[in-house]
Amino acid sequence: MSTKNDMKKEIAAVTAKRLLPVDTPEKGDGNLEYKRQVHHASANRLRSLATQMSYRLDQGDGCCTYRLGVEDDGCHSLMDYHSMSDSARFLEAIAHSLNAVVTERIMIQGEVTMDKEGKPVLIPGAKPTIIQEPSIYQEEYGHGFEQSDKEEKIDSDAFRIKAKTNLFTRCQVSIRRVETHLLGPLPSSLSVFSDAKKSDTPEGKSEKGPSTKTMSKKLAAKTAEKNSVAETLSSRNIRIAVVGNVDAGKSTMIGTLTTSCLDDGRGKSRLSIMKHRHEIESGRTSTSSTHLMGFRSNGEPVGGRDQIRTNKRKSEDEVAHESHRIITLMDLAGHEKYLKTTIHGVSSGMADYALILVNSRHPPTHMTQHHLSLCCNFGIPVIVIFTKIDGCPEHAYKNSKKEVVKLLRSPEIGKKPYAVKNEKDIETCVGNLLSLTPLIDTSCVTGHGIDLLQKLLFALPKRRRHEKKANRPFEFLVEDIFNVPGVGGVVSGFVNAGELTVGANSHVYVGPTDDGSFMKTVAKSAHIARINTSHVTSGQSACLAFSLNKEMRKKLRRGMVVLRDSPTSTKEFDAEICVLKGEGTTIRRSYQAYVHILNVRQTAFARKVEVVNNGMIAPSTRNNSEEKDGDGIALRPGSRAKVRFEFAQRPEYIRAGMRMLFRDGRVRGVGIITGVPEVMAVN
């Protein structure tokens, strides 16, 4: 009985000591959290703290503040320096697991002292001593913590003295969720931190735990499985175009693969990737978009849902940091109304492979045939996915499969269908994708065939080796334009060749403009998958921010290029073309078509046509009168010819070796650029 009374007296004495208000009471909402101390937390406690921190970050739009050594009612907790230092280390590691960083970490002393009776009292009119400390991840992220003028600058001896004394200390930690942090190690998981927080003594029984320096080394070692994010997003990034008819379920399939969550049959998966309101209401994709799907080194897919914030998707930088291999899925429109958008997406997307989605409940339409021909004419290996297998009548599925096999074996396509039922079938077809076309049955509602499709995607070898073009002159293809407040003109696109280090001395040329000239500017910064980086290399999709004034920003447009030196533009180019078989039109001199050359889209007309027969070129005109008055030679489906085209509107950046496609409603032919006769050099 006396023992219980003694315990009550001790608790009452401790509670009486903590009646020194230094702050306002804590609120249940908002981005401010009070903690007396965080130490020796179990795995469950760490997860609980991580959930709480994630809530505070959401409340503060990605920023929150922790005040350690403070009670919930705002009173001083009367803790010593070591307790605050250990608690700050715990919080920082938890923040690291949430893809956040500590932007400010300060220790506050000199507010409380002991009176003659040995009781703590507030020092009236005291000026607290504020000490700013570095982050334990400072070296990993390369963040420098600059000290403001108001903060006290102290030398190392004074710091050690304050740390060893028993002065009552409280700490303030500012945390910010970073979706654009520097390329660095993977964020630490809570399990990694739980291992790292153990003592490094032989007995493993140190009461205060490891030092800040020891913890930093351990965490750095744990996170050093070190997939370089830059390498993952270039040499281990496979780009796959997803095409098919309007009812095939392309957006639903991409949403299921990227979020690792099955569909509910009512559009749940596609809502996670659609951008525009009219797309959500109609269910039809009208714009091209890209989405990242990650795999770990053992082939396990990286879940798209945040384990802490279960109602939110992982951002692109989180997927990139956790993945050993990246699959970039390009969602393209399937409706005939948006066919030109799909053609541009295939021609400029640098796709390694293409997924042709077919609704198993309906036979393939003319759009499926057109998409299949489009991919094969570009030399892109295709994989056919039968969707909506759940509830599909057997006769409807057999009919759809029969029609698809007939399309694949047609002379225009010339592919051998191969049904994939297990992992051995994947091994068989992966090495022969130029001749074989895998057929996989899937359902995004029941999950049938999704695991098999994921294994096939992980096993696909990279086809385009853009990293081998790193030694070429820098060439960046502009796909989209943004005007970001506080940043200025920003362009997104694909690094087709070379490499660039951004900064104050990174001078580049952007163009060509309508008159064929280039704008000289500075590439200030760059982002890759929302990750801030100072270096971009060939094979990466990136965003570049330029130092442009208002008038120069108005001249930016899609289809431009960013070059580091020797910018040129032209209105004419020579190409060797092949007219596709099937429904076609007669092609002769003055024929107009819409030309796609990588990211360039513009109307062009044929100025000169020369037929190619068995490698020999036959001139289309025999004399001047025939060239002026006659129509010359007419090209029919299946013909090959050398044609000189001229752009109708403005000069473009064109070089030999680029692949081209021309259409007048439907795709009429493909070709390759052989030369540029007229070049406008820009100083």
C-alpha positions in Angstrom: 0.0 0.0 0.0 2.9 2.3 0.9 4.5 1.6 -2.5 1.3 2.8 -4.4 1.2 5.9 -2.3 4.9 6.6 -3.1 4.3 6.1 -6.8 1.3 8.5 -6.7 3.5 11.1 -4.9 6.2 10.8 -7.5 3.7 11.2 -10.3 2.2 14.2 -8.6 5.6 15.7 -8.2 6.6 15.2 -11.8 3.2 16.6 -13.0 3.7 19.6 -10.7 7.1 20.3 -12.3 5.6 20.4 -15.8 3.5 23.5 -15.2 5.7 26.0 -17.0 3.8 27.2 -20.1 6.1 28.0 -23.1 3.5 27.6 -25.9 -0.2 27.5 -26.7 -2.0 24.2 -26.3 -1.9 21.6 -29.1 -4.9 21.4 -31.5 -6.3 18.2 -33.0 -6.0 19.4 -36.5 -3.5 21.5 -38.3 0.2 20.8 -39.1 1.6 21.3 -35.6 2.4 18.4 -33.3 3.7 18.3 -29.7 5.8 15.4 -28.3 7.4 15.0 -25.0 9.9 12.5 -26.2 10.2 9.8 -28.9 12.6 6.9 -27.9 13.0 3.2 -28.2 9.8 2.8 -30.3 8.5 -0.6 -31.3 7.7 -1.4 -34.9 4.0 -0.8 -34.3 4.7 2.5 -32.6 6.9 3.6 -35.5 4.1 2.9 -37.9 1.7 4.8 -35.7 4.0 7.8 -35.6 4.5 7.6 -39.4 0.7 7.7 -39.9 0.4 10.6 -37.5 3.2 12.5 -39.3 1.6 11.8 -42.7 -1.6 13.3 -41.4 0.2 16.4 -40.2 1.9 16.8 -43.6 -1.4 16.5 -45.4 -2.9 19.1 -43.1 -0.1 21.5 -43.9 0.0 20.8 -47.7 3.2 18.9 -47.4 4.8 20.8 -44.4 4.5 20.3 -40.7 6.3 21.3 -37.5 7.1 19.1 -34.4 7.8 20.7 -31.1 9.7 18.2 -28.9 9.9 18.6 -25.1 6.5 20.2 -25.0 3.4 18.8 -23.3 0.0 18.8 -25.1 -1.1 21.7 -23.0 2.0 23.8 -24.0 4.1 23.3 -20.9 7.8 22.6 -20.9 8.6 18.9 -20.5 11.9 19.6 -18.7 13.9 17.1 -20.8 17.7 17.2 -21.3 19.7 17.7 -24.5 20.3 14.0 -25.1 16.6 13.1 -25.0 15.8 15.8 -27.5 18.6 14.9 -29.8 17.6 11.2 -29.9 13.9 12.2 -30.4 14.9 14.4 -33.3 16.8 11.6 -34.9 13.8 9.3 -34.6 11.5 11.8 -36.2 13.9 12.6 -39.0 14.2 8.9 -39.9 10.4 8.5 -39.9 10.2 11.5 -42.2 12.8 10.0 -44.5 10.5 6.9 -44.8 7.7 9.2 -45.9 9.8 10.8 -48.6 10.2 13.9 -46.6 13.2 15.9 -45.3 13.9 18.0 -42.3 14.4 21.6 -43.4 15.1 23.0 -39.9 16.1 21.4 -36.6 16.8 23.8 -33.7 17.5 23.2 -30.0 16.2 25.8 -27.5 17.8 26.3 -24.1 17.9 28.9 -21.4 14.2 29.2 -20.7 14.0 27.3 -17.4 16.3 27.3 -14.4 16.2 25.9 -10.8 15.4 28.1 -7.9 16.9 27.9 -4.4 14.5 25.2 -3.4 15.4 23.0 -6.4 12.2 23.7 -8.2 12.2 24.6 -12.0 11.0 28.1 -12.8 10.8 30.2 -15.9 13.5 32.8 -16.3 11.6 36.1 -16.5 12.6 38.1 -19.6 15.1 35.5 -20.7 16.4 35.3 -24.3 16.6 31.6 -25.2 19.7 30.2 -26.8 18.8 28.8 -30.2 21.1 26.2 -31.8 20.6 25.0 -35.3 21.8 21.5 -36.0 22.5 19.7 -39.3 20.4 16.8 -40.7 21.7 13.3 -40.3 20.9 12.8 -44.1 22.6 16.0 -45.1 25.4 14.2 -47.0 23.0 11.8 -48.7 20.7 14.5 -50.1 23.4 17.2 -50.5 21.2 19.7 -48.6 23.0 22.5 -46.9 21.3 24.0 -43.9 22.1 27.7 -43.9 22.0 29.5 -40.6 19.9 32.7 -40.4 21.2 35.9 -39.0 18.8 35.6 -36.0 20.2 32.2 -34.9 23.2 32.1 -32.6 26.5 31.0 -34.1 28.5 29.0 -31.7 31.8 27.1 -32.0 32.3 23.4 -31.5 33.6 23.7 -27.9 30.6 25.7 -26.8 28.3 23.2 -28.5 29.9 20.3 -26.6 29.5 22.1 -23.3 25.8 22.8 -23.8 25.3 19.2 -24.9 26.9 17.8 -21.8 25.2 20.0 -19.3 21.7 19.2 -17.9 20.1 22.3 -19.1 16.4 21.9 -19.8 16.0 21.7 -23.6 13.2 21.6 -26.1 13.5 21.1 -29.9 11.6 22.3 -32.9 11.7 20.2 -36.1 10.3 21.5 -39.5 9.5 18.8 -42.0 8.6 19.1 -45.6 7.4 16.4 -48.0 9.6 16.5 -51.1 8.3 15.3 -54.5 11.1 17.1 -56.3 14.1 16.1 -54.2 17.6 15.5 -55.6 18.5 12.2 -57.1 19.9 10.2 -54.3 19.4 7.0 -52.3 16.1 5.3 -51.8 14.1 6.6 -48.8 14.6 4.5 -45.7 11.8 2.2 -44.7 10.7 2.0 -41.1 12.1 -1.5 -40.8 15.5 -0.3 -41.9 15.3 2.4 -39.3 14.1 -0.1 -36.7 17.3 -2.1 -37.3 19.5 1.0 -37.5 18.3 2.4 -34.1 19.8 -0.6 -32.2 23.0 0.0 -30.4 26.3 -0.9 -32.1 27.8 -2.0 -28.8 28.7 -5.7 -28.5 26.1 -6.3 -25.8 23.5 -4.2 -27.7 22.3 -2.7 -24.5 23.2 0.9 -24.8 20.5 3.0 -23.2 21.0 6.1 -25.3 21.3 4.3 -28.6 23.9 5.0 -31.3 25.2 8.4 -32.1 24.0 10.6 -34.9 27.1 9.8 -36.9 26.7 6.1 -36.4 23.1 6.1 -37.4 23.8 8.1 -40.5 26.4 5.5 -41.6 24.1 2.6 -40.9 21.2 4.1 -42.8 23.4 5.0 -45.7 24.7 1.4 -45.8 21.1 0.1 -45.6 19.9 2.3 -48.5 22.9 1.5 -50.6 21.4 -1.2 -52.7 21.6 1.8 -54.8 19.7 1.7 -57.9 20.6 4.9 -59.4 17.3 6.6 -60.3 18.9 8.3 -63.3 20.0 4.9 -64.6 16.6 3.3 -63.9 14.8 6.0 -65.8 17.1 5.7 -68.9 18.8 2.3 -69.4 16.2 0.3 -67.4 13.2 2.1 -68.7 11.0 0.4 -71.3 8.4 2.5 -73.1 5.2 0.7 -74.1 2.3 2.1 -76.2 -1.1 1.0 -75.1 -3.6 1.1 -78.1 -6.9 -0.5 -79.0 -10.5 0.3 -79.8 -12.5 2.7 -77.7 -14.2 -0.1 -75.6 -11.1 -2.3 -75.1 -10.3 -1.0 -71.6 -6.9 0.7 -72.1 -7.2 3.2 -69.3 -8.6 0.6 -66.9 -5.7 -1.8 -67.7 -3.1 0.9 -67.1 -4.8 2.0 -63.8 -4.9 -1.6 -62.6 -1.2 -2.2 -63.4 0.1 1.1 -61.9 -2.0 1.0 -58.7 -1.9 -2.8 -58.1 -5.6 -2.6 -57.3 -8.4 -4.4 -59.2 -11.2 -2.6 -60.9 -14.8 -2.6 -59.6 -16.4 -2.9 -63.0 -17.6 0.7 -62.9 -14.5 2.6 -63.8 -12.6 2.8 -60.5 -9.2 2.0 -62.1 -9.4 4.4 -65.0 -10.4 7.3 -62.6 -6.9 7.2 -61.2 -5.2 8.1 -64.5 -7.7 10.2 -66.4 -6.9 14.0 -66.4 -9.9 15.8 -67.9 -13.5 16.0 -66.7 -15.0 15.1 -70.1 -12.8 12.0 -70.1 -14.1 10.9 -66.7 -17.7 11.5 -67.7 -17.6 9.8 -71.2 -14.9 7.2 -70.3 -13.1 8.0 -73.6 -9.4 9.1 -73.5 -8.8 12.1 -75.7 -5.1 13.0 -74.8 -1.9 11.0 -74.7 -0.5 10.5 -71.2 2.3 8.5 -69.6 2.2 6.5 -66.4 5.1 4.7 -64.6 4.9 1.1 -63.4 7.9 -0.1 -61.3 9.4 -3.5 -60.6 11.9 -4.5 -57.9 15.0 -6.5 -58.8 13.2 -9.8 -58.0 10.3 -9.0 -60.4 7.9 -7.9 -57.7 5.7 -5.0 -58.9 5.9 -1.8 -56.9 2.5 -1.1 -55.5 1.0 2.2 -56.6 -0.8 2.8 -53.3 1.0 4.5 -50.5 1.2 2.2 -47.5 0.8 5.1 -45.0 -1.6 7.2 -47.0 -3.8 4.4 -48.3 -6.2 6.7 -50.1 -3.5 8.3 -52.2 -1.4 7.1 -55.1 2.4 7.0 -55.1 3.9 9.9 -57.0 6.2 9.2 -59.9 9.3 10.0 -57.9 8.3 7.5 -55.2 7.8 4.8 -57.8 11.1 5.6 -59.5 13.0 5.5 -56.1 11.6 2.1 -55.1 12.0 0.5 -58.5 14.9 -1.4 -60.1 13.1 -1.3 -63.5 10.5 1.1 -64.9 7.8 0.4 -67.4 6.4 3.6 -69.0 2.9 3.0 -70.2 1.6 5.4 -72.8 -2.2 5.7 -72.8 -3.4 6.6 -76.3 -6.9 7.4 -77.5 -8.9 4.6 -79.1 -11.8 6.6 -80.7 -11.6 7.3 -84.4 -12.2 11.0 -83.6 -8.8 11.1 -81.9 -6.9 9.0 -84.4 -4.5 11.8 -85.3 -3.6 12.0 -81.6 -2.9 8.3 -81.4 -0.8 8.4 -84.6 1.3 11.2 -83.2 1.7 9.3 -79.9 3.0 6.2 -81.7 5.3 8.2 -84.0 6.9 10.4 -81.3 6.7 8.1 -78.3 9.9 6.1 -78.9 8.0 3.0 -77.9 9.9 -0.3 -77.4 6.7 -2.4 -77.6 3.0 -2.0 -78.1 0.1 -3.5 -76.2 -2.9 -4.1 -78.6 -6.0 -4.4 -76.4 -9.0 -6.3 -77.8 -12.4 -6.6 -76.1 -13.0 -10.3 -75.9 -16.8 -9.8 -76.1 -16.7 -8.2 -79.6 -14.7 -9.0 -82.7 -11.9 -6.6 -83.6 -13.0 -3.5 -85.5 -11.3 -1.5 -88.3 -9.7 0.6 -85.6 -8.0 -2.4 -84.2 -6.7 -3.3 -87.6 -5.5 0.2 -88.1 -3.7 0.3 -84.8 -2.1 -3.0 -85.5 -0.9 -1.9 -88.9 0.4 1.4 -87.5 2.6 -0.3 -84.9 3.9 -2.9 -87.4 4.8 -0.3 -90.0 6.9 1.5 -87.4 8.6 -1.8 -86.6 7.3 -2.0 -83.0 6.7 -5.6 -81.7 3.1 -6.0 -80.5 1.5 -8.0 -77.7 -2.2 -8.7 -78.0 -4.3 -8.5 -74.7 -7.8 -9.9 -74.6 -9.7 -7.9 -71.9 -13.0 -8.4 -70.1 -12.7 -12.2 -70.0 -14.9 -12.3 -66.9 -18.5 -13.1 -67.9 -17.6 -13.3 -71.6 -19.6 -15.9 -73.5 -17.4 -18.7 -74.9 -18.6 -18.3 -78.5 -17.9 -14.6 -78.4 -14.4 -15.1 -77.1 -13.6 -17.8 -79.7 -14.9 -15.5 -82.5 -12.8 -12.6 -81.3 -9.7 -14.7 -81.0 -10.3 -16.2 -84.5 -10.5 -12.7 -86.1 -7.4 -11.5 -84.3 -5.4 -14.5 -85.5 -6.6 -13.9 -89.0 -5.4 -10.3 -88.8 -2.0 -11.3 -87.5 -1.5 -13.8 -90.2 -2.5 -11.5 -93.0 0.2 -10.5 -95.6 0.2 -6.9 -94.3 1.1 -7.9 -90.8 2.9 -11.3 -91.1 3.0 -12.3 -87.4 2.6 -15.7 -85.8 0.1 -15.7 -82.8 1.3 -17.5 -79.7 -1.0 -18.1 -76.7 0.7 -17.4 -73.4 -0.6 -19.7 -70.6 2.3 -20.0 -68.1 5.9 -18.7 -67.4 7.4 -21.2 -69.8 5.4 -19.6 -72.7 6.8 -16.2 -71.6 10.4 -17.5 -71.9 9.6 -18.9 -75.3 8.1 -15.8 -76.9 10.3 -13.1 -75.2 13.3 -13.8 -77.5 11.2 -14.0 -80.7 8.9 -11.0 -80.5 9.8 -9.8 -84.0 8.1 -12.9 -85.4 5.8 -14.1 -82.6 2.9 -12.1 -81.1 1.9 -13.2 -77.6 -1.8 -13.5 -76.8 -2.9 -13.1 -73.1 -6.4 -13.4 -71.6 -7.0 -10.9 -68.8 -9.7 -9.4 -66.5 -9.1 -6.3 -64.5 -12.1 -7.2 -62.3 -11.2 -10.7 -61.2 -7.4 -10.4 -61.8 -7.3 -13.2 -64.3 -4.1 -13.0 -66.3 -2.8 -9.8 -64.6 0.1 -11.6 -62.8 1.1 -13.3 -66.1 1.0 -10.0 -67.9 3.2 -8.4 -65.2 5.7 -11.2 -65.5 5.8 -10.7 -69.3 6.4 -7.0 -68.9 9.2 -7.5 -66.5 10.9 -10.1 -68.8 10.8 -7.8 -71.9 14.3 -6.8 -73.0 15.0 -3.2 -73.8 14.8 -2.7 -77.6 15.9 1.0 -78.1 19.4 1.7 -76.8 19.2 5.5 -76.3 22.1 5.4 -73.8 24.4 4.6 -76.7 23.6 8.0 -78.2 25.0 9.9 -75.1 28.1 10.9 -77.1 26.1 12.6 -79.9 25.2 16.3 -79.8 22.4 17.2 -77.4 18.9 16.9 -78.9 15.7 17.4 -76.8 12.3 16.9 -78.5 9.7 19.3 -77.1 6.3 17.6 -76.5 4.4 20.1 -74.2 4.8 23.6 -72.9 4.0 25.1 -69.5 4.2 28.5 -67.9 4.9 27.8 -64.2 4.4 30.8 -61.8 7.7 31.7 -60.2 9.7 29.5 -62.6 8.8 30.8 -66.1 8.8 28.8 -69.3 9.0 25.0 -68.9 9.0 22.4 -71.7 8.6 18.7 -71.3 9.8 16.1 -73.8 12.3 13.4 -74.6 16.1 13.5 -74.6 16.7 11.9 -78.0 20.5 12.2 -78.0 23.4 13.6 -76.0 23.4 14.9 -72.4 23.1 18.2 -70.7 24.1 19.7 -67.4 21.8 22.5 -66.4 22.7 25.7 -64.6 23.7 29.3 -65.0 26.3 28.4 -67.7 24.1 26.0 -69.6 23.4 27.9 -72.8 21.0 26.2 -75.3 19.1 27.1 -78.5 15.3 26.6 -78.6 13.4 26.6 -81.9 12.8 26.9 -84.7 10.3 29.7 -84.5 7.9 30.6 -87.3 10.7 32.4 -89.2 13.2 29.5 -88.8 15.3 31.2 -86.1 16.3 29.8 -82.7 16.2 31.5 -79.3 19.4 31.4 -77.3 18.6 31.0 -73.6 19.8 29.3 -70.4 18.5 25.9 -69.1 18.1 26.8 -65.4 16.8 23.5 -64.0 15.6 20.0 -65.0 13.2 17.4 -63.6 12.9 13.7 -64.3 9.7 12.0 -63.0 9.2 15.0 -60.7 12.7 14.6 -59.3 15.0 17.6 -59.5 18.3 16.9 -61.2 21.2 18.8 -62.6 22.0 16.3 -65.4 19.8 14.8 -68.1 21.0 12.2 -70.6 19.6 10.4 -73.7 16.7 8.1 -73.2 15.0 10.1 -70.4 11.7 11.9 -70.4 12.4 15.3 -68.7 11.3 18.8 -68.1 13.5 21.8 -68.7 13.0 25.3 -67.3 14.4 28.2 -69.4 15.2 31.8 -68.7 12.9 33.4 -71.2 11.2 36.8 -71.2 7.5 37.2 -71.9 7.8 37.7 -75.6 10.1 34.7 -76.0 7.7 32.5 -74.0 5.0 33.3 -76.5 7.0 31.8 -79.3 7.3 28.4 -77.7 5.3 25.6 -79.3 5.1 21.9 -79.6 7.4 20.3 -82.1 10.4 22.4 -81.3 13.8 21.1 -80.3 16.4 22.1 -77.8 20.0 22.0 -79.1 23.3 23.0 -77.5 25.1 24.0 -80.7 24.7 24.2 -84.5 21.0 24.9 -84.7 19.6 24.5 -88.2 16.1 24.5 -89.8 14.7 23.7 -93.2 11.5 23.7 -95.2 12.5 21.0 -97.6 13.7 17.4 -97.1 14.2 14.2 -99.1 12.7 11.0 -98.0 12.5 7.4 -99.3 8.9 6.3 -98.7 6.8 3.2 -99.1 3.1 3.5 -99.9 1.1 1.2 -97.7 -1.2 -1.5 -99.3 -4.9 -1.4 -98.8 -7.3 1.5 -99.4 -5.2 4.4 -100.7 -5.1 7.4 -102.9 -3.0 8.2 -105.9 0.2 10.0 -104.9 1.8 12.3 -107.5 3.6 15.6 -107.6 1.8 18.4 -105.5 0.2 15.7 -103.3 -0.5 17.1 -99.9 -0.4 15.1 -96.7 0.0 15.6 -93.0 3.6 14.5 -92.0 4.7 13.1 -88.7 8.5 13.2 -88.1 9.1 12.2 -84.4 7.6 15.2 -82.6 7.1 17.3 -85.7 3.6 17.6 -87.1 2.9 19.7 -90.2 1.3 19.7 -93.6 3.7 19.1 -96.5 3.4 18.6 -100.2 5.5 16.6 -102.7 7.6 18.8 -105.0 9.4 16.0 -106.8 8.8 12.2 -107.1 11.3 9.6 -108.3 10.3 5.9 -108.4 12.6 3.4 -106.8 12.8 0.1 -108.8 15.1 -2.6 -107.3 17.3 0.0 -105.8 17.5 2.1 -109.0 15.9 5.5 -109.2 13.8 6.3 -112.3 13.1 10.0 -112.9 9.5 11.1 -112.9 9.9 13.7 -115.6 11.6 13.4 -119.0 11.5 17.0 -120.2 10.6 20.4 -118.9 7.2 20.5 -120.6 6.1 17.3 -118.9 7.4 18.7 -115.5 5.4 21.8 -115.9 2.2 20.5 -117.5 2.0 16.8 -116.8 1.3 15.2 -113.5 4.3 12.9 -113.7 4.4 9.4 -112.2 1.6 8.3 -109.9 2.4 6.1 -106.9 0.1 3.2 -106.1 -0.2 1.1 -102.9 3.0 -0.9 -102.5 5.2 1.5 -104.5 8.5 2.8 -103.2 9.8 6.2 -104.2 12.2 9.0 -103.3 10.2 12.2 -102.7 11.2 15.7 -102.0 8.7 17.3 -99.5 8.2 20.9 -98.6 6.5 22.1 -95.4 3.5 24.3 -96.0 3.8 26.6 -92.9 7.2 27.0 -91.2 10.7 25.5 -91.2 11.4 22.6 -88.9 14.5 20.9 -87.4 15.0 17.8 -89.6 18.1 15.6 -90.0 18.8 12.5 -92.0 17.9 9.2 -90.4 14.6 10.3 -88.8 11.6 8.1 -89.4 8.5 9.7 -91.0 4.8 8.9 -91.5 2.3 10.7 -93.7 -1.5 10.5 -93.8 -4.5 12.2 -95.3 -7.1 10.9 -92.9 -5.7 7.4 -92.8 -2.0 6.5 -92.8 -0.9 6.3 -96.4 2.8 5.6 -96.1 6.0 5.5 -94.0 9.5 6.4 -94.8 12.9 7.6 -93.6 14.6 11.0 -94.1 17.6 10.6 -96.5 18.8 14.2 -96.8 18.1 17.9 -96.2 18.9 19.9 -99.4 18.1 23.4 -97.9 19.5 24.2 -94.5 19.1 27.6 -92.7 22.0 28.0 -90.2 21.2 30.1 -87.2 23.8 32.1 -85.4 
